[in-house]
């Protein structure tokens, strides 16, 4: 039995971090109903995002009174509502926190946005790169002398938005079940989550241990023992030998002078060490280096493509991918890949939603069962 079995999530369709958060709830055992917008224009093909699989999908016109009524009927049996609209949108259509809690005080209401529900620019449009920029973190990324480079949309959208939304859901369920809390609302702002993820960088900056010059610091490619190197076959290895004991192993494996070990944190020699490592890693292929460093404490790994990552022996040994996609439930001791999926009709019956009403909203186009 998975930890969230018996929990029902209503996901008001959004993009990016919302679907991944809902999918995490699902993989941890929750039942997820996704309410799609009939007028939404998808940026990607419907099969492009694995986070959208296994939902109970319905399309509801939330601009109609019947559509709002249907959602409120569903809310009677919903533990978590997850939405990612701009502030005020859900209130405007009659599905804001107060509206929902009039129907079910136990529903945990999660609001997932870039800027949050209050503040100077809450109504401004934005994406991962914008939230990353305002957090201060984007200024740390990329090469010095060039514009900062956003790390795809992994940090603000998923690292911040998804994970803090999931934490909010778990916290909310705990508060309801254990502390008898009611009318819970969580305001997840992606730009704040990014700042929190960068707490160490803020701390290092305050004590003068982080240089404003990008690519000159311990963790941003400035250190010769924490960066990537090209190999003979035009591929790459990642070196992460931060601690001196790991750096010692790296130096030993590379058959370099032992005196380098005690000079690890001598910034004046970093440029020299980088040249030595660069020249050396170019003498063998990526996979040859992988074999040399395998099962050692050198902290050297091959830089894999997405397809290579799926077929790596370690990932296979842990079943890290299921149906060729990454999983979120691998921290659980009991590995149960099966997703039990009810029909929306059975949920309507469970919640005693009138069959006549369901037929009416299907007939007038308010409801489409996907």
N, C-alpha and C positions, 0 to 999 in steps of 0.2 A: 504493500500500500504506500502510495506516495504522500508526502506531507500535506499537500494542498487538496487532496481528494475530498470532495464535499463542498469545496469553495467554488462559487460561480462568479465569473467576471463578465461585465458588459463593457465592451470596447467600442467607443464611438470612433469610427474610422479616422485615422490620421496617418502621417507618413513617418519614416525614420524610427525614432526611439519608441514611439507608442506601440507599433506592431511587435517590435522585439521584446518589449516589456510584457506584452500580453502573451507572447509565445513562451516567455520564461515561466510565467504563471502556469501556462498549459503544460509545459514539460515537467513542472513540479507537481502536476496532478490536478490542477484546477480545470473547470469547464469554462470555455471562453466562447461568448457569443459576440460576433463582430457586426456592428450596425453600419452598413455602407451607405454612402450618399449617392442617390441615383444620378446626380448631375456632376459627380466628380470626374475629372479628367486625369487618368493615371499617367505618371511620368515614365513608368517602366512597364514592360509586359507583365501580365498577372502572375506568370510563373517565375519571374526573376527573383523574387524575394522569398526565400525559404521560411522566413518568419511568419508568412501568411498562411502556411499550410495547417490543415487539421482543425480549422475553426468551424464553428457553426455560423454560417454566413447568411445574413438577411440584409436586404436593401429596404430602407425605410425613408420616406419623404418626411423629414423633420420640419418642414415648413407648413405642414398640414396639421390641423387639430387632431385628426385621427392618428397620425404618426406619433405625435407627442403622447397621446393617450395610450397607444400600444407600448411605448417605451416605459411609461409609468406603471403599466400592468406588469411588465417584465421585472421592473425594479423591486417589486414585492418579494422576489426570490433571488435578488442579486446581492452578493457580499462586497464586491468592489466595482466601482464605476471608474473607468479610465478615459480621459478625454484630453485632446491636444489642440483645442481651438484657441483663438486669441481671446484675451479677457473680455468678458461681457457677452460673448456670442451665445453661450449656453443659457445665460439669464434671459437674453432676448427671446429665445425660442421657447422658454419655459421649462428648461431642464437644468437650471443652476443648482447649486448645493441646497439652497432653501427649498426649492421645488421638489428635489429628490428626497430630502429628509422629511418632508411632509408625508411622503408615501412610506418610506422605510428609514427610520432613524439609525438602523444598524449598517446601512450601506456606507462603505468607506469611499470617499470621493477624492480621486487623485487628479489634479490639474497639472498637466505637463506642457510647459511653454519655454521659450527661449529666455524671456526677460522676467517672467514671474507675473503675478496678478496685480501688483502695484508698483509704482515708481515712475520715473520721468519718461521712459520710452517704452512702456508696456505695449503700446499699440503699433510700434514699428515692426515692419516685416524683418525677418532675419533667417539665417541658416547657420550651420555649424561654424563656418569660418567667422561669422560676425560675433557669435557668442564667445568663441575662442579669442577674438580680438579684444573684446571689452573686458575679458577676464584678466588680461595682461599676459596670458600664456603664449599667445601667438607671437609676441615679440621675441620669444626665446627660440623659435624654431626656424631652421633653414641656415643658409650660409651667410656669413658676414659680408656686407657690401651688396647683397641682393635682397629683394623683397622676401619677407617671411613666407614660409611654405606651410600650408595647412596639412596635417596628417590624414588625408582623405576626410571622412566625417566620423572618425572613430572616437574622438575625445569628447566633444561637447554632446553630440547626438547620443552616442551609445555608451561611452564611458561615464558620462554624467547623467544624461536624461534617462536612459533605460535603467541603469542600475539604481539611481535614487528613486525612480518610480517603483521599482520592484521592492526596494527597502521600505518605501511608504506603504505598499500593499501588505507586506508581511507584518510591519509594525501595527498597521490599522487592524488587521485580523486579530493580532494579539491583544490590542487594547479593547476590542469589542468582546472577545471571548473570555479574557481573563480579568479585565478591569471594568467590564460593563459600561464602557464609554459609548456615547452616542453622538451623532451629528459630526463625525470626523471629516475634516477637509485638509488635504495636504497640497501645498503650493510648491511644485518642483520647477525650479528655474535653472535651465541648463548652464547659463553663464556663471552662476554661483557654484554649481557642482564642479565645473572646470577649475575654478579658483581653489576649491577645497582639495581637488586631486593634486594641485600644485602647491600644497602647503609647505612641502620641503623647500621648494624653490623660493618662496616668499621668505622663509626662515634664513636660508643661505644668503639671500640678497641683503637682508637686514644686518647680518654680521660681517658683510664684506667678502663672502666666500663665493659670490656668483658675479661673473664679469658681464657687463652689458654687451660686450662683443660676442656675437653668436659664433659657436664653433670653437670657443676658447675655454670651455668649462669641463668639469669632470664628467658630466653625463650627456653632453650635447655634441660629442665628436671631437672635442678638444684634447681629450686624453688619448694617448696612443694605445692604451690598453682597454678602451671602451669605445669601439667604433667598428666599422666594416672595412674589409680589405678585398681588393680584387684578386682573383686567382688566375692561373695560367689559361684556363678555358673561358675567360671572360665572365665568370660567375663570381660569387662573393662568399666570404665567411664572416660571421659576426664574432667579435672578441669582446668578452665582458669580464676580464680578469681584474676586478676592482680591488679586492682584498690582497694584501701582500702575499699570503700563502698561495693564492691562485695565480698571481703574477709570477711567483717563483716557479710554479709548475709550467706556466706558459714559456718562460725563458728556458727552462730545462728541456722541454719538448722540442723547442726550436733550436736547441744546441747553441745558444747564444752565451756570451760571457757572463759569468756568475755575478760580476760586479754591478750589472744592470739592476739586480734585484733590490739592492739598497737605495738605488737612485730613482725608484718608481715615482715618487712624488716630487722630484726635482723638476719644476716646471721649465727650467732653462734647458733641460735635455729632452723635453717632449717632442720637439721638432725632429731631433736626431733619431729618437726611438721610432717615430712614425716612419721615417725614411727606411730604417732598417727593416721594420715589419713589412712595409709595403713591398720592398724588393724581394724579401724572402717568400712572402705568400704568392708572389707571381711565378715562383719556380715549380709549383705543383698545381694540379687541378683541385677544384673544390672538394670532390669526393675523395681524392687522395688525402687531403688534409682532414677530412671527416674521419677517415679510418685512423689516422695518426692520433687524433685527439679523443677518439671514442673511449668512453668509460674512464676518462681522466678528470682531474679537477682544474683543467686549464680554462674552462668556461669559453670554449670555442665551438661553434655550431655552424652548419651550413645554412645559408640563406636560401630557403626553399620557395618555389612558386606555389600558388594555391593548389594546383593539381598534385605537385610533389608532396605537399603537406598532408594531403589525404592518404597517400600511400606510404608514408614513412613508417617503418617498423614500430616505432614507439607509439604512434597514434593508433596503429592497428592493434597493438597489444592491449591498449586501454579502451578500445572501441570508442575513440574520441569523436568519430563521425558515425552518424546513423543515417542510412539512406543517402549517403554521400554528402551530408551536411553536418556542420558542427552542432554539438549538443550542449545544453545548459545544465543537465541533470547529472553529470558524471561525478559530482561530489557525493552523491548518494551511495550508500553501501549496497543497497539492493537495486540492481540495474533492471529496470522494467521499461522497455521501449514502447509498450503498447499504449496507444491513446484511445480511451473509450469515448466515443463520440455519439451523443444523443441526437435525435432529430428535433428540430425546433417545434414540430407539432407535439411531441411528447412533453416538451417544456411548457407549451401553451396549456396542455391538459393538466399537468402537474400544478400549475398556478391558477387553474380554473378560469382561464381567459375564455370568454364566450366564443363558441364555434361560429355563431352568426356574425360576431364582430370581426373575427379573423377572415371569414369569407368576404365580408364587406370591404375590408381594407385591401384584400387581394384583388377583388373585382374592380375597385376604383383606382388601382395603381399605387396606393400608398405603401403597400407591402409587396416585396418580391422575395420569395424564398429561393436562395441560390442553390 
